Amino acid sequence: MASATFEYPLSSPRPGWSEQDPEDWWQASARSVRKVLKDGKIKPASGAGIGLSGQMHGSVFLDKNHQVIRPPCCGTTSEPQPNATRSNAGPAADAS
């Protein structure tokens, strides 16, 4: 068994915002898998499973060509979301 970790940058384009580039997630994942295969002397065909852990609480929105529209906000973003109060209030809030 082997493991690998690679970091990726965090962008803060304005106070309270945290964003990351999904391409950085992909590159870190690919580098980790290659390193595990090499360091563990594992043949890709012999692998029974793989586990990855990384960024969470971020939605990646794509255009019709499957290209990222904008960097996703991360779970550490403290910028208030305009619909959060209404959404958290439940269905009754929609009646007003």
DRENLUM-896145 format. One line per 3 residues: number of its first residue (from 0); their letters; for each residue z, y negated, x negated of C-alpha. Coordinates in steps of 0.05 Angstrom, whole numbers, plus 32768, in hexadecimal, padded with zeros to 4 digits. Last residue first. Layout:
! DRENLUM-896145
NUM = a = Z,Y,X ~ ...
! end
This chain:
! DRENLUM-896145
95 = sad = 8010,7D33,8378 ~ 7FFE,7D7A,8389 ~ 7FF0,7D8C,8340
92 = aap = 803A,7D82,832E ~ 804E,7DB8,8361 ~ 8026,7DEB,8339
89 = gan = 8054,7DEA,82FC ~ 8079,7DB1,82D9 ~ 8066,7DCD,8294
86 = srt = 801D,7DBF,82A1 ~ 802A,7D78,82B7 ~ 8054,7D68,827A
83 = anp = 8023,7D8A,824A ~ 7FE5,7D68,8266 ~ 7FE2,7D2F,8234
80 = qpe = 7FF8,7D57,81F7 ~ 802C,7D34,81CD ~ 801E,7D32,8182
77 = stt = 8051,7D5F,8160 ~ 801E,7D8D,813F ~ 8042,7DC7,811C
74 = gcc = 8020,7DFC,8147 ~ 7FDD,7DE9,812A ~ 7FA6,7DBC,8144
71 = ppr = 7F62,7DDA,813D ~ 7F2D,7DBA,8110 ~ 7EF3,7DA2,813A
68 = ivq = 7EB7,7DBF,815E ~ 7EB7,7E01,8136 ~ 7E72,7E20,8139
65 = hnk = 7E63,7E59,8169 ~ 7E1D,7E3E,8178 ~ 7E32,7E2A,81BF
62 = dlf = 7E6B,7E02,81A1 ~ 7EAE,7E20,818B ~ 7EF6,7E0F,819A
59 = vsg = 7F2C,7E2D,816D ~ 7F6F,7E2F,818F ~ 7FAE,7E2A,8165
56 = hmq = 7FF2,7E48,8172 ~ 7FEF,7E75,8135 ~ 7FDC,7E71,80EB
53 = gsl = 7FE3,7EB0,80C2 ~ 7FF1,7EFA,80C5 ~ 7FC1,7F32,80B6
50 = gig = 7FCC,7F7D,80BC ~ 7F9B,7FB4,80A8 ~ 7F94,7FFC,80BC
47 = ags = 7F7A,8041,80A8 ~ 7F57,802C,8068 ~ 7F30,8064,8046
44 = apk = 7EEC,8044,8050 ~ 7F01,8005,802B ~ 7F15,802D,7FED
41 = ikg = 7F5B,8018,7FD8 ~ 7F6F,800C,7F90 ~ 7FAB,7FE7,7FAB
38 = dkl = 7F9C,7FAA,7F80 ~ 7F52,7FAB,7F90 ~ 7F56,7FBA,7FDB
35 = vkr = 7F91,7F8B,7FE3 ~ 7F6C,7F53,7FBD ~ 7F2D,7F5B,7FE7
32 = vsr = 7F56,7F59,8028 ~ 7F7C,7F1C,8012 ~ 7F3D,7EF7,7FFD
29 = asa = 7F1D,7F05,8041 ~ 7F5B,7EED,8066 ~ 7F60,7EAD,803C
26 = qww = 7F16,7E9F,8047 ~ 7F1B,7EAA,8092 ~ 7F59,7E7D,8099
23 = dep = 7F37,7E47,806F ~ 7EF9,7E4C,809C ~ 7F28,7E3F,80D7
20 = dqe = 7F36,7DF9,80B9 ~ 7F7D,7DE3,80C5 ~ 7F9D,7DAB,80EC
17 = swg = 7FE1,7D8B,80F0 ~ 7FEC,7D4A,8117 ~ 802E,7D23,811C
14 = prp = 8016,7CE8,80F3 ~ 7FCA,7CE8,80EA ~ 7F95,7D14,80C8
11 = ssl = 7FCB,7D45,80B1 ~ 7FA3,7D7E,8091 ~ 7FC2,7DC0,807D
8 = pye = 7FA4,7DE6,8043 ~ 7FA0,7E32,803B ~ 7FCF,7E63,8019
5 = fta = 7FBD,7EA8,8001 ~ 7FEA,7EE5,8006 ~ 7FDD,7F2D,7FF2
2 = sam = 7FF9,7F72,8002 ~ 7FF2,7FB9,7FE9 ~ 8000,8000,8000
! end
